[in-house]
Amino acid sequence: MTAPFVPEDFEPPSGLVTPTFVLEPLGPQHNERDHVAWSSSMAHIHATPGFVGSEREDPWPRPMTLSENLRDLEGHAADFSARRGFTYSVLDPTEEDVIGCVYLYPSNDDEHDVRVQSWVRESRAELDVALWRAVGDWLAIDWPFTDPDYDARTQS
């Protein structure tokens, strides 16, 4: 039997609030805003640490219709409910516009207990390092993981 992704008594955080962005669980209510965010930034996301090469290995982001995106979001919401993985939409705190996403899923290797990926849309690229730092701190404080796999960012 495989160990659960998170302990049974762990309550996943309902989000994270910072002055520059808000994280909330990704769901169907984000569909249109999410679709605009990533579909306008595919090349940028493919160049983001954690997604480099993804256009060859696991082709996301790739062109999808709004209804295909909705199915994808429903899958992430189902994973969250079943505690198989946790995906958060990154929102602008004033406009509630989707500016990115954070994914926490079991690692594929024996060295890490979680694989973390995050991206921000190209028009908000300046937030990538701040998001990476905030999520790293959040993982250390509010999550039960001890060995995250989260590709480092560099100030450009």
Short mmCIF file of the C-alpha atoms (twelve columns), coordinates in Angstrom:
data_MODEL
# 
_entry.id   MODEL 
# 
loop_
_atom_site.group_PDB 
_atom_site.id 
_atom_site.type_symbol 
_atom_site.label_atom_id 
_atom_site.label_alt_id 
_atom_site.label_comp_id 
_atom_site.label_asym_id 
_atom_site.label_seq_id 
_atom_site.Cartn_x 
_atom_site.Cartn_y 
_atom_site.Cartn_z 
_atom_site.pdbx_PDB_model_num 
ATOM 1   C CA . MET A 1   0.000   0.000  0.000   1 
ATOM 2   C CA . THR A 2   1.293   3.435  -0.927  1 
ATOM 3   C CA . ALA A 3   1.623   6.069  1.776   1 
ATOM 4   C CA . PRO A 4   -0.901  8.896  1.485   1 
ATOM 5   C CA . PHE A 5   0.316   12.118 -0.092  1 
ATOM 6   C CA . VAL A 6   -0.474  14.077 3.094   1 
ATOM 7   C CA . PRO A 7   -1.259  12.767 6.592   1 
ATOM 8   C CA . GLU A 8   -4.920  11.923 7.211   1 
ATOM 9   C CA . ASP A 9   -5.199  14.548 9.960   1 
ATOM 10  C CA . PHE A 10  -3.641  17.325 7.832   1 
ATOM 11  C CA . GLU A 11  -5.992  20.068 6.682   1 
ATOM 12  C CA . PRO A 12  -4.700  21.559 3.403   1 
ATOM 13  C CA . PRO A 13  -4.458  25.352 3.539   1 
ATOM 14  C CA . SER A 14  -7.381  27.183 1.976   1 
ATOM 15  C CA . GLY A 15  -4.968  29.631 0.409   1 
ATOM 16  C CA . LEU A 16  -2.267  32.197 0.926   1 
ATOM 17  C CA . VAL A 17  -2.612  35.977 0.996   1 
ATOM 18  C CA . THR A 18  0.269   38.339 0.262   1 
ATOM 19  C CA . PRO A 19  0.245   42.027 -0.707  1 
ATOM 20  C CA . THR A 20  0.984   41.152 -4.356  1 
ATOM 21  C CA . PHE A 21  -1.087  37.995 -4.953  1 
ATOM 22  C CA . VAL A 22  -3.592  35.618 -3.417  1 
ATOM 23  C CA . LEU A 23  -3.623  31.836 -3.780  1 
ATOM 24  C CA . GLU A 24  -6.921  29.974 -3.660  1 
ATOM 25  C CA . PRO A 25  -7.786  26.411 -4.658  1 
ATOM 26  C CA . LEU A 26  -8.142  26.155 -8.439  1 
ATOM 27  C CA . GLY A 27  -11.562 25.174 -9.652  1 
ATOM 28  C CA . PRO A 28  -14.123 25.532 -12.434 1 
ATOM 29  C CA . GLN A 29  -14.942 29.079 -11.281 1 
ATOM 30  C CA . HIS A 30  -11.536 30.148 -12.645 1 
ATOM 31  C CA . ASN A 31  -12.023 28.632 -16.101 1 
ATOM 32  C CA . GLU A 32  -12.219 31.708 -18.336 1 
ATOM 33  C CA . ARG A 33  -9.621  33.729 -16.406 1 
ATOM 34  C CA . ASP A 34  -7.272  30.725 -16.156 1 
ATOM 35  C CA . HIS A 35  -7.599  29.951 -19.866 1 
ATOM 36  C CA . VAL A 36  -6.726  33.531 -20.814 1 
ATOM 37  C CA . ALA A 37  -3.763  33.569 -18.418 1 
ATOM 38  C CA . TRP A 38  -1.950  30.473 -19.613 1 
ATOM 39  C CA . SER A 39  -2.998  30.558 -23.279 1 
ATOM 40  C CA . SER A 40  -1.539  34.070 -23.621 1 
ATOM 41  C CA . SER A 41  1.751   32.893 -22.094 1 
ATOM 42  C CA . MET A 42  2.554   29.413 -23.430 1 
ATOM 43  C CA . ALA A 43  6.107   30.170 -24.619 1 
ATOM 44  C CA . HIS A 44  6.793   32.033 -21.368 1 
ATOM 45  C CA . ILE A 45  5.550   29.094 -19.276 1 
ATOM 46  C CA . HIS A 46  7.636   26.626 -21.303 1 
ATOM 47  C CA . ALA A 47  10.680  28.761 -20.405 1 
ATOM 48  C CA . THR A 48  9.800   28.819 -16.674 1 
ATOM 49  C CA . PRO A 49  11.849  26.609 -14.314 1 
ATOM 50  C CA . GLY A 50  9.893   23.419 -13.735 1 
ATOM 51  C CA . PHE A 51  8.268   23.598 -17.172 1 
ATOM 52  C CA . VAL A 52  11.364  23.797 -19.381 1 
ATOM 53  C CA . GLY A 53  11.111  20.950 -21.851 1 
ATOM 54  C CA . SER A 54  7.479   20.257 -20.965 1 
ATOM 55  C CA . GLU A 55  6.430   20.985 -24.520 1 
ATOM 56  C CA . ARG A 56  8.239   17.756 -25.450 1 
ATOM 57  C CA . GLU A 57  7.609   15.508 -22.408 1 
ATOM 58  C CA . ASP A 58  4.131   16.337 -21.152 1 
ATOM 59  C CA . PRO A 59  2.705   18.829 -23.601 1 
ATOM 60  C CA . TRP A 60  1.251   21.455 -21.294 1 
ATOM 61  C CA . PRO A 61  0.549   24.154 -21.886 1 
ATOM 62  C CA . ARG A 62  -0.792  23.298 -25.292 1 
ATOM 63  C CA . PRO A 63  -3.718  24.797 -27.174 1 
ATOM 64  C CA . MET A 64  -7.016  23.763 -25.585 1 
ATOM 65  C CA . THR A 65  -10.595 24.907 -25.893 1 
ATOM 66  C CA . LEU A 66  -12.400 26.492 -22.981 1 
ATOM 67  C CA . SER A 67  -14.342 23.252 -22.422 1 
ATOM 68  C CA . GLU A 68  -11.102 21.212 -22.408 1 
ATOM 69  C CA . ASN A 69  -9.660  23.640 -19.881 1 
ATOM 70  C CA . LEU A 70  -12.787 23.255 -17.740 1 
ATOM 71  C CA . ARG A 71  -12.289 19.466 -17.653 1 
ATOM 72  C CA . ASP A 72  -8.683  20.044 -16.634 1 
ATOM 73  C CA . LEU A 73  -9.746  22.362 -13.801 1 
ATOM 74  C CA . GLU A 74  -12.393 19.873 -12.672 1 
ATOM 75  C CA . GLY A 75  -9.652  17.231 -12.517 1 
ATOM 76  C CA . HIS A 76  -7.465  19.470 -10.347 1 
ATOM 77  C CA . ALA A 77  -10.429 20.206 -8.060  1 
ATOM 78  C CA . ALA A 78  -11.157 16.461 -7.771  1 
ATOM 79  C CA . ASP A 79  -7.491  15.813 -6.903  1 
ATOM 80  C CA . PHE A 80  -7.703  18.490 -4.198  1 
ATOM 81  C CA . SER A 81  -10.868 16.940 -2.709  1 
ATOM 82  C CA . ALA A 82  -9.324  13.465 -2.795  1 
ATOM 83  C CA . ARG A 83  -6.016  14.804 -1.392  1 
ATOM 84  C CA . ARG A 84  -4.069  13.421 -4.388  1 
ATOM 85  C CA . GLY A 85  -2.670  16.841 -5.294  1 
ATOM 86  C CA . PHE A 86  -3.257  20.491 -4.567  1 
ATOM 87  C CA . THR A 87  -3.495  23.183 -7.224  1 
ATOM 88  C CA . TYR A 88  -3.924  26.856 -6.445  1 
ATOM 89  C CA . SER A 89  -4.847  29.712 -8.725  1 
ATOM 90  C CA . VAL A 90  -2.677  32.801 -8.287  1 
ATOM 91  C CA . LEU A 91  -4.907  35.881 -8.332  1 
ATOM 92  C CA . ASP A 92  -4.275  39.599 -8.419  1 
ATOM 93  C CA . PRO A 93  -5.491  40.775 -4.979  1 
ATOM 94  C CA . THR A 94  -7.404  43.778 -6.332  1 
ATOM 95  C CA . GLU A 95  -8.751  42.630 -9.691  1 
ATOM 96  C CA . GLU A 96  -9.012  38.870 -8.943  1 
ATOM 97  C CA . ASP A 97  -7.510  38.304 -12.382 1 
ATOM 98  C CA . VAL A 98  -5.682  34.958 -12.735 1 
ATOM 99  C CA . ILE A 99  -1.976  35.656 -12.954 1 
ATOM 100 C CA . GLY A 100 -0.617  32.145 -12.459 1 
ATOM 101 C CA . CYS A 101 -0.888  28.753 -10.853 1 
ATOM 102 C CA . VAL A 102 0.847   26.594 -8.216  1 
ATOM 103 C CA . TYR A 103 0.779   22.770 -8.321  1 
ATOM 104 C CA . LEU A 104 1.678   20.435 -5.460  1 
ATOM 105 C CA . TYR A 105 1.688   16.757 -6.460  1 
ATOM 106 C CA . PRO A 106 3.567   13.672 -5.254  1 
ATOM 107 C CA . SER A 107 7.153   13.555 -6.451  1 
ATOM 108 C CA . ASN A 108 8.158   11.025 -9.092  1 
ATOM 109 C CA . ASP A 109 11.466  10.311 -7.342  1 
ATOM 110 C CA . ASP A 110 12.524  8.883  -3.976  1 
ATOM 111 C CA . GLU A 111 14.437  12.006 -2.918  1 
ATOM 112 C CA . HIS A 112 11.455  14.361 -2.583  1 
ATOM 113 C CA . ASP A 113 8.030   14.154 -1.002  1 
ATOM 114 C CA . VAL A 114 6.343   16.747 -3.223  1 
ATOM 115 C CA . ARG A 115 6.833   18.137 -6.731  1 
ATOM 116 C CA . VAL A 116 6.009   21.834 -6.837  1 
ATOM 117 C CA . GLN A 117 5.548   23.819 -10.023 1 
ATOM 118 C CA . SER A 118 4.442   27.403 -10.458 1 
ATOM 119 C CA . TRP A 119 4.050   29.845 -13.289 1 
ATOM 120 C CA . VAL A 120 2.904   33.398 -13.821 1 
ATOM 121 C CA . ARG A 121 1.548   34.845 -17.024 1 
ATOM 122 C CA . GLU A 122 4.024   36.658 -19.231 1 
ATOM 123 C CA . SER A 123 2.490   40.073 -18.512 1 
ATOM 124 C CA . ARG A 124 3.205   39.515 -14.787 1 
ATOM 125 C CA . ALA A 125 6.636   37.886 -15.163 1 
ATOM 126 C CA . GLU A 126 8.096   40.200 -12.515 1 
ATOM 127 C CA . LEU A 127 6.148   38.216 -9.872  1 
ATOM 128 C CA . ASP A 128 7.767   34.844 -10.612 1 
ATOM 129 C CA . VAL A 129 10.590  35.102 -8.053  1 
ATOM 130 C CA . ALA A 130 8.277   36.597 -5.403  1 
ATOM 131 C CA . LEU A 131 5.789   33.752 -5.936  1 
ATOM 132 C CA . TRP A 132 8.572   31.157 -5.741  1 
ATOM 133 C CA . ARG A 133 9.843   32.639 -2.454  1 
ATOM 134 C CA . ALA A 134 6.368   32.953 -0.925  1 
ATOM 135 C CA . VAL A 135 5.428   29.394 -1.881  1 
ATOM 136 C CA . GLY A 136 8.742   28.083 -0.523  1 
ATOM 137 C CA . ASP A 137 8.088   29.799 2.822   1 
ATOM 138 C CA . TRP A 138 4.464   28.592 2.820   1 
ATOM 139 C CA . LEU A 139 5.590   25.000 2.236   1 
ATOM 140 C CA . ALA A 140 8.017   25.223 5.163   1 
ATOM 141 C CA . ILE A 141 5.443   26.695 7.553   1 
ATOM 142 C CA . ASP A 142 2.005   25.334 6.619   1 
ATOM 143 C CA . TRP A 143 2.621   22.016 4.850   1 
ATOM 144 C CA . PRO A 144 3.898   18.644 6.132   1 
ATOM 145 C CA . PHE A 145 6.524   18.234 3.410   1 
ATOM 146 C CA . THR A 146 10.206  17.998 4.290   1 
ATOM 147 C CA . ASP A 147 11.889  17.574 0.892   1 
ATOM 148 C CA . PRO A 148 10.125  19.596 -1.806  1 
ATOM 149 C CA . ASP A 149 11.280  19.491 -5.406  1 
ATOM 150 C CA . TYR A 150 10.740  23.087 -6.550  1 
ATOM 151 C CA . ASP A 151 12.999  24.441 -9.277  1 
ATOM 152 C CA . ALA A 152 14.918  27.520 -8.116  1 
ATOM 153 C CA . ARG A 153 14.432  30.939 -9.623  1 
ATOM 154 C CA . THR A 154 17.031  33.574 -10.241 1 
ATOM 155 C CA . GLN A 155 16.592  37.296 -10.191 1 
ATOM 156 C CA . SER A 156 16.864  38.580 -13.744 1 
# 
